[in-house]
Amino acid sequence: MTEYRWEQVEDFLAVADNGSFGAAARAAGKEPSAISHSIRKLEAQTGLTLFDRSGYRAALTGAGLMILPRARRIAEELAAFRSHTANLASGTEAQITVATDLIFPMAKFTGLFAEFRAQFPDVELRFRNLVMEDAARILLEGQAQLGILMLQSDESLGLERQLVTTAELSMVVAASHPLAAIRGPVTPNDLREHLQLVPMMEPGGAILRDLGVFGGAPWRFEQLSAMLPMLKQGLGYTILPDAMIAAELEAGELVRLETPAWSAEAATYQVPVHVAWRGDAAMGPAASWLLTKLRSFRVQGGEP
């Protein structure tokens, strides 16, 4: 079996991209004779003439043009292999888990995570979407390295944390719901007469406290995708981030309820969003980079 060397593929691409053996040698930091020898050996091994040397420039032959796309794929895989092994050797994590609140609009951070992808393409990011204290709990238990948490109380829950932004929540119902007909603030008594739809905690998780369950027998949902159709059909009311339901509010499918428990003038409620981590847990280079970026998020005006 013929054995090819990675350097031969790199030299082939250098000549194809630079148009001559001399230019390829300068680009690769090699002697022209080394490039020429590498290509001649590759041609001998493949049984193909890859370059037409009759003119001023080294032009790819038909065979050379046919193998060029495959050579580029090999070079890309080689570069990824080198990057991956270098990251592993430097202690970069293979995987990072980020705990996030189920109802937090992650669109606020997509730019930052895209930057992470560019910086650490070989690191797998896993997102655990839970509700409030449940997200904090898996962080405390070591199941996640970082958290983006909507913590309303002043309790630290045993975590280091830093305020990075806020999320605007609204109490909403379908436009056809009886609560939507109330002019002015709705009262707790008004709410108790109707079904509340609530994101559900994990089994064994903490009890949802501050956002409030207003009584009765609420329906709880593990997936927001299951809750939203029922909300829009007028089965009950709920509390969700404005960013998550912006299209439905704009279209008039959902309407905000005004409640004096939140604001004398509006139904929007500002919830602080923290980046959180365990101070006693060691972090690798990728998690440390991500934490630094998240902690500077607020400094950049709440935009990634």
N, C-alpha and C positions, 0 to 999 in steps of 0.2 A: 504493500500500500504506500502510495506517495505521501510523504509528510511535508506539509507546507509550514512556513514560519509566518507568524503574525507580521513581522517586519516586511515581508514580501508584499502583503496586502497594502500596508501603509505606504511602501515605496511606489507601488502601482498607482495608488490614488494620488500621490504627490506629483508624479509625472503627468497623470491625466489632468490634474487641476492646474498645474503650472506651465504645461505646454512644452517643456524641455527637460532634459536630464540635469542640466546645469542649474536651472531655476528650482527644480525639485530638490536638488542637493542643498542649495542655499536655504530653502524653506525648512528642510528637515535637519539642517546642521550636520550634514554628512559630506563626504567627498563624492564628486561626480562618478568616479570609478566604482564606488561602493553601490551607488544607485544603479548604475549600468549592469554591474555583476548580478545584483539582486533580481532585476527584471529579466535578464537573460536566463537565469536559473529558473525563474517562474515559468518562462516560456518553454524551457526545455522540459520541465516537469509536467506542464499541461499539454504539451504538444501543439501549442497555439502561438501564432505571432500576434502579439497584443498591440504593438505600436508600429506604425509606418515611419521609418527613419529616413526616407528618401528626401524629404523636404527640410525647410528651415526649422520647422517645429515638429515635435514628436506627436503625430496624430494617431488617435485610437483607430485600430482596424475594426472591421465588423465584429470579430470575435471579442475584441476589447470592449466595444460598446455593449455587447450582450452581457458580459460578466461585471460591468461597472456597477449596476444597481446592487448586485449581490455583494460585491466587495464593500460598498458603502454600508450595507447592513452589518457585515462582519466587523467593520471598523467601529460602528456605533455600539455593537455588543461588546467589543473589546474595551472601549472607553467606559462603558457602564460597569464592566467587570472590574476594571482598574479602580474606578471610583468606589465601588462597593467594598472591595477588599481593603482599600485605604481607609475608608470610614470605619470598618470593623476593627482594623488594627489600631485606630486612634481612640477606640472606645465608644464610637457613635452607636446609639441604640438601634436595634433592628425594628423596634416597635414602640410607640408611645400611645397611651390611652388618655383621652381627654374626657372628663365628666362634664356634661352640659345639662342645663335645665331644659326639660321637655318643651316648655312653651317659650323659650327664649329665641328670638329671630336671629339665627346664625348668619344671616346675610350681612350683618354689621361687621363680621370678621372674615368674610370670604377673601378679601384682598390680602389680608395678613396670611391666611393659610395658603394662598397661591404663592406668596413669597417663600413660605416654608418649603413648599414643594420644589421650588427652584433651587433652594439652598440645600435641601436634603432629599434628593429624588429617590433614594433607596430606603428611606425610613417609612415604615407603614404607620399611618395615623388611624387610630380607632376612636370613634365617638360613642360614648355611653350616654344616651338621652334619658334622663330621669327627672323626677319632680323635686325641686327644692332640696330639703334636707337629705333625701335619698342620694342625690348627686354628691353632697358633702360626705355622706357616709362611706361610699365606695372609695372616695379619696382618702379618708381616714384609715380605711382598711387596707390600703395599698393596692387596690385594684385599678387605680388610675394615678398618673403622675401629676396631672394638672386639672383644674376645674374652672369653668366659667359659670358662676353661680349667682342666682337671684336670691340673695340673703337679705331679708328685711330686718331681722333683729340685730341687736348689737353684740350678740354672742359670737365668739370666734369659733365655737365648735371644735376647738383644739387645732385650728388651721391658721397658717399665715395667709393674709389676704390683703388685697389692695383694690380700691374702687377704680374702675376703668371707664364705665359709662352708665347710662340708665336705660331702662326699657319702659315704654309707655304702654300701660295696660288699660283696656276699656271693658266695662261690663256691657255685653251686647245681646240682642235678641233679633229674631227675624222681624221684618217689618210687619208681618201679619200677626205677631204675638200680642196678646192682650196688654202686656207691660209696655209695649211700644206706644200705646194710646194714651198713657199717663202723661199729662203735661206737668213739667216741673220734676223735682226730685222724687224718686221712688223711696219708700221706707223699708226697713227690715220686715215689717209686717206684710207689705206688698210682695216682697220676695218670697217669704215663707209660703205663700199661697200657690207658688209655681215651682215647677221642676227645675233643679239646677243640674247642669252638666259639668262634671269635674274631672280633670286629668287624674289618673289613679296612681297611688304610691305603689312601689314594689312591695310584695309580701314581707312583712316584718319591718317596713320602713317607718319613718316618723309620721306623725299625724299632721296633715296640712292645717296650719294654724292661722297665719296672718292674713292670707288672702280671703279666708272666710268661707265656710259652708253655712248657709243661712237657715238651716233647719230642714225638716222633712226628711225624705229619703232620696238623696241625690243619686243620679246615675253616674257611674265612674267608668272611665275609658282608659285603656292602656295605649291606644293609638288615636291621635288627633284626627287621622283620616277617617276613622269611624264616627267620631263625634260631630264633625262639621256638617255632614249631610243632615243629621237630625236637628242640629241647631238651625240650619237654613230652612228646614221644614216647619219650624215653629214649635218643636217639642219642649223647649226649655230655654234658659238663659245661661250664659257662662262668662268667664273672664279670660281674655286672650290679648296678646300683644297687638297693637295697632298694625305693625308691619306685616303680621301674618294674615290679616283680614282686610288689608287696604283695598283690594279689588272689590270685595263684597260690600264694604262700606261705600265706596265710590259708586257702585251700581245700585245702591239702595236696598240690596238684599238683606243686609244687617243694619241695625241702628244702635247707637249708643244710648245707654240709660244713664241719666244723671242721678247720682246718689250723694247725699250730704256726708256720708261716711268717708268719702274720698275728697270731694272738693265742693265748695259752695257754688262753683260756676260751671263745672264740667265733670264728665264721667271718666276722664283720663287720670290714671294713677301712675306716678313715677316710682319705679322700683329700682333700687341700686343694684348694679351688676358688678361683681367682684371677680378678679382672677384669684384663685386660691391654690395653695400647695402645702405640703407637709414640710415644716422647717427642719425636721430631723431626718428627712429622706434624701439620699444622695441622688443627684441628677447627672445624666450624661450630657454630652455637648449639644445634641439636638433639643432635648427638653429644656436645657438652660437657655439656649437661643430663643426658643419659643416663649419661655417665661419672660425674658427680657423684653421681647417685642410686645407681649400682652401688657406688661406693666407700664410701657411707654405709650400705650394706646390712648389714654386720656389726655396725655400731653399733646398729642397730635390732633386734639379737638374732637375726639370721638370718632375719627375716621381712620381706617387703616392706611 
